[in-house]
Amino acid sequence: MSKMRYIILQHESSLEFIEMPSDYAYQLSALNLRLNKEVSKLTAEEVPVLPLAIAECDSLELLQETSKIEGGLDYLNRLEQSFASIQEKSYPLISLLTEIRALQAQLEQWYEEEA
Protein backbone atom coordinates (compact mmCIF):
# COMPACT_ATOMS: atom_id res chain seq x y z
CA MET A 1 0.00 0.00 0.00
CA SER A 2 1.25 3.45 -0.83
CA LYS A 3 2.18 5.99 1.79
CA MET A 4 -0.62 8.18 3.08
CA ARG A 5 -0.55 11.79 4.19
CA TYR A 6 -3.04 13.67 6.33
CA ILE A 7 -4.58 17.07 5.74
CA ILE A 8 -5.97 18.86 8.78
CA LEU A 9 -8.88 21.15 8.05
CA GLN A 10 -10.32 23.69 10.46
CA HIS A 11 -14.07 24.08 10.25
CA GLU A 12 -15.08 26.90 12.60
CA SER A 13 -14.08 25.52 16.02
CA SER A 14 -13.66 21.89 14.98
CA LEU A 15 -11.02 19.98 13.04
CA GLU A 16 -11.40 17.51 10.19
CA PHE A 17 -8.73 14.94 9.34
CA ILE A 18 -8.50 13.76 5.74
CA GLU A 19 -6.34 10.82 4.66
CA MET A 20 -4.88 11.12 1.16
CA PRO A 21 -2.28 9.24 -0.86
CA SER A 22 0.96 11.20 -0.46
CA ASP A 23 1.12 12.01 -4.16
CA TYR A 24 -2.27 13.78 -4.00
CA ALA A 25 -2.26 15.44 -0.58
CA TYR A 26 -0.75 18.68 -1.85
CA GLN A 27 -3.41 18.85 -4.58
CA LEU A 28 -6.18 18.64 -1.99
CA SER A 29 -4.57 21.35 0.14
CA ALA A 30 -4.14 23.60 -2.89
CA LEU A 31 -7.72 22.94 -4.01
CA ASN A 32 -9.00 23.79 -0.55
CA LEU A 33 -7.10 27.08 -0.48
CA ARG A 34 -8.36 27.98 -3.97
CA LEU A 35 -11.97 27.14 -3.09
CA ASN A 36 -11.74 29.25 0.06
CA LYS A 37 -10.44 32.15 -2.02
CA GLU A 38 -13.16 31.81 -4.67
CA VAL A 39 -16.20 30.92 -2.54
CA SER A 40 -16.63 34.54 -1.47
CA LYS A 41 -17.24 35.46 -5.13
CA LEU A 42 -20.27 33.21 -5.40
CA THR A 43 -23.59 35.04 -5.44
CA ALA A 44 -25.91 32.10 -4.74
CA GLU A 45 -27.91 32.07 -1.52
CA GLU A 46 -26.87 28.56 -0.43
CA VAL A 47 -23.05 28.53 -0.51
CA PRO A 48 -21.29 25.84 1.56
CA VAL A 49 -19.12 26.92 4.46
CA LEU A 50 -15.72 25.44 3.75
CA PRO A 51 -13.10 24.31 6.22
CA LEU A 52 -9.62 25.76 5.77
CA ALA A 53 -6.56 23.55 5.26
CA ILE A 54 -4.23 24.40 8.12
CA ALA A 55 -1.66 21.58 8.08
CA GLU A 56 -0.36 18.43 6.40
CA CYS A 57 1.51 15.62 8.13
CA ASP A 58 2.91 12.19 7.32
CA SER A 59 1.52 10.40 10.37
CA LEU A 60 -1.43 11.07 12.59
CA GLU A 61 -2.55 9.48 15.81
CA LEU A 62 -5.89 10.73 17.09
CA LEU A 63 -6.21 10.87 20.85
CA GLN A 64 -9.89 11.74 21.07
CA GLU A 65 -12.36 8.91 20.44
CA THR A 66 -14.79 11.39 18.92
CA SER A 67 -12.29 12.37 16.21
CA LYS A 68 -12.34 10.41 12.96
CA ILE A 69 -10.16 10.25 9.89
CA GLU A 70 -12.12 10.62 6.65
CA GLY A 71 -10.88 9.09 3.42
CA GLY A 72 -9.87 11.55 0.73
CA LEU A 73 -12.27 10.16 -1.85
CA ASP A 74 -15.18 10.31 0.60
CA TYR A 75 -14.29 13.92 1.38
CA LEU A 76 -14.04 14.84 -2.32
CA ASN A 77 -17.39 13.15 -3.04
CA ARG A 78 -18.99 15.20 -0.27
CA LEU A 79 -17.30 18.37 -1.50
CA GLU A 80 -18.41 17.75 -5.08
CA GLN A 81 -22.01 17.21 -3.97
CA SER A 82 -22.06 20.43 -1.97
CA PHE A 83 -20.73 22.47 -4.91
CA ALA A 84 -22.92 20.71 -7.49
CA SER A 85 -26.02 21.75 -5.52
CA ILE A 86 -25.18 25.48 -5.66
CA GLN A 87 -27.58 27.46 -7.85
CA GLU A 88 -25.05 29.98 -9.15
CA LYS A 89 -25.92 32.34 -11.98
CA SER A 90 -23.13 34.97 -12.04
CA TYR A 91 -19.83 33.32 -11.16
CA PRO A 92 -18.42 30.55 -13.39
CA LEU A 93 -18.95 27.78 -10.86
CA ILE A 94 -18.15 25.17 -13.49
CA SER A 95 -14.42 25.90 -13.20
CA LEU A 96 -14.46 25.11 -9.47
CA LEU A 97 -16.48 21.95 -10.05
CA THR A 98 -14.06 20.91 -12.80
CA GLU A 99 -11.12 21.18 -10.40
CA ILE A 100 -12.94 19.16 -7.73
CA ARG A 101 -13.98 16.49 -10.25
CA ALA A 102 -10.48 16.25 -11.74
CA LEU A 103 -8.94 15.41 -8.36
CA GLN A 104 -11.87 13.11 -7.64
CA ALA A 105 -11.20 11.19 -10.88
CA GLN A 106 -7.47 10.95 -10.15
CA LEU A 107 -8.19 9.53 -6.71
CA GLU A 108 -10.72 7.03 -8.06
CA GLN A 109 -8.10 5.80 -10.53
CA TRP A 110 -5.49 5.61 -7.78
CA TYR A 111 -7.76 3.46 -5.59
CA GLU A 112 -8.56 1.17 -8.54
CA GLU A 113 -4.86 0.66 -9.24
CA GLU A 114 -4.15 -0.02 -5.57
CA ALA A 115 -6.94 -2.61 -5.24
JOTA-V123544 format. One record per pair of residues at least 12 apart in sequence whose ideal C-beta (glycine too) atoms are under 10 Angstrom apart, sorted by the first residue. I is the first residue (numbers start at 0). J is the second residue. D is the distance in whole Angstrom. If there is no record, write none. Layout:
<<I	J	D> <I	J	D>>
This chain:
<<0	20	9> <0	113	7> <1	20	5> <1	21	7> <1	22	7> <1	23	10> <1	109	8> <1	112	9> <1	113	6> <2	20	7> <2	21	5> <2	22	9> <2	24	10> <2	57	7> <2	58	10> <3	18	5> <3	19	7> <3	20	6> <3	21	6> <3	23	10> <3	24	8> <3	57	8> <3	58	9> <3	59	9> <3	68	9> <3	70	10> <3	71	9> <4	17	9> <4	18	8> <4	19	6> <4	20	7> <4	21	5> <4	22	9> <4	23	8> <4	24	4> <4	25	8> <4	27	9> <4	28	9> <4	55	6> <4	56	7> <4	57	6> <4	58	9> <4	59	9> <4	71	9> <5	17	7> <5	18	6> <5	19	7> <5	21	10> <5	24	8> <5	54	8> <5	55	7> <5	56	5> <5	57	8> <5	58	8> <5	59	4> <5	61	10> <5	68	7> <5	71	10> <6	18	8> <6	19	6> <6	23	10> <6	24	6> <6	25	9> <6	27	6> <6	28	6> <6	31	7> <6	50	10> <6	52	6> <6	53	9> <6	54	8> <6	55	5> <6	56	9> <6	59	10> <6	69	10> <6	71	8> <6	74	9> <7	28	10> <7	50	9> <7	51	10> <7	52	7> <7	53	6> <7	54	4> <7	55	7> <7	56	7> <7	59	8> <8	27	9> <8	28	9> <8	31	7> <8	49	8> <8	50	4> <8	51	7> <8	52	6> <8	53	7> <8	54	9> <8	69	9> <8	74	9> <9	50	6> <9	51	5> <9	52	8> <9	53	5> <9	54	9> <10	48	7> <10	49	8> <10	50	4> <10	51	8> <11	48	8> <11	50	8> <11	51	10> <13	50	8> <13	65	10> <13	66	9> <14	50	8> <14	53	8> <14	54	9> <14	61	10> <14	63	10> <14	66	7> <15	50	5> <15	52	10> <15	66	9> <15	67	9> <15	68	9> <15	69	7> <15	74	8> <16	54	10> <16	56	10> <16	59	6> <16	61	7> <16	66	7> <16	67	7> <16	68	5> <16	69	7> <16	74	10> <17	31	9> <17	50	9> <17	52	9> <17	55	10> <17	59	10> <17	68	7> <17	69	5> <17	70	8> <17	71	6> <17	72	10> <17	73	9> <17	74	5> <17	75	9> <18	59	8> <18	68	5> <18	69	7> <18	70	6> <18	71	6> <18	72	10> <18	73	9> <18	74	9> <19	55	9> <19	70	8> <19	71	4> <19	72	9> <19	74	8> <19	75	9> <19	102	10> <19	106	8> <19	109	10> <20	71	7> <20	72	10> <20	105	9> <20	106	7> <20	109	6> <20	110	9> <20	113	8> <21	55	10> <21	57	8> <22	105	9> <22	109	8> <23	71	7> <23	72	10> <23	75	10> <23	102	7> <23	105	6> <23	106	6> <23	109	7> <24	52	10> <24	55	6> <24	56	9> <24	57	9> <24	71	8> <25	55	7> <26	71	10> <26	98	9> <26	101	9> <26	102	5> <26	105	8> <26	106	9> <27	52	8> <27	55	9> <27	71	6> <27	74	8> <27	75	8> <27	78	9> <27	102	7> <27	106	9> <28	52	5> <28	53	9> <28	54	9> <28	55	6> <29	52	8> <29	98	9> <29	102	9> <30	52	9> <30	75	9> <30	78	8> <30	95	9> <30	98	6> <30	99	7> <30	101	9> <30	102	6> <31	49	7> <31	50	7> <31	51	7> <31	52	4> <31	53	10> <31	74	10> <31	78	9> <32	49	10> <32	51	8> <32	52	6> <33	94	10> <33	95	8> <33	98	7> <34	47	9> <34	49	6> <34	50	10> <34	51	10> <34	52	10> <34	78	8> <34	82	8> <34	95	6> <34	98	8> <34	99	8> <35	49	5> <35	50	9> <35	51	6> <35	52	8> <37	49	10> <37	90	8> <37	91	10> <37	92	9> <37	94	8> <37	95	6> <37	98	10> <38	82	9> <38	85	10> <38	90	9> <38	95	8> <39	90	10> <40	87	10> <40	89	9> <40	90	5> <40	91	9> <40	92	10> <40	95	10> <41	82	9> <41	85	7> <41	86	10> <41	87	6> <41	88	10> <41	89	8> <41	90	5> <41	92	7> <41	95	9> <42	85	10> <42	86	10> <42	87	7> <42	88	7> <42	89	5> <42	90	6> <42	92	10> <43	84	9> <43	85	5> <43	86	5> <43	87	5> <43	88	7> <43	89	9> <43	90	8> <43	92	8> <44	85	9> <44	86	8> <44	87	10> <45	81	9> <45	84	7> <45	85	6> <45	86	7> <45	87	10> <46	81	9> <46	82	9> <46	85	6> <46	86	10> <46	87	8> <46	90	10> <46	92	10> <47	77	10> <47	78	8> <47	80	9> <47	81	4> <47	82	7> <47	84	8> <47	85	7> <48	81	9> <49	78	8> <49	81	9> <49	82	10> <50	74	10> <50	78	10> <70	106	9> <70	110	9> <71	102	9> <71	103	9> <71	106	6> <71	109	9> <71	110	9> <72	102	10> <72	103	7> <72	105	10> <72	106	5> <72	107	7> <72	109	9> <72	110	6> <73	106	10> <74	103	10> <74	106	10> <75	99	7> <75	100	9> <75	102	6> <75	103	4> <75	104	9> <75	105	10> <75	106	6> <75	107	9> <76	99	10> <76	103	7> <76	106	9> <76	107	10> <78	95	10> <78	96	10> <78	99	6> <78	100	10> <78	102	9> <78	103	8> <79	96	7> <79	99	5> <79	100	6> <79	102	9> <79	103	6> <80	99	10> <81	99	9> <82	95	6> <82	96	5> <82	98	10> <82	99	6> <82	100	9> <83	96	6> <83	99	9> <83	100	9>>
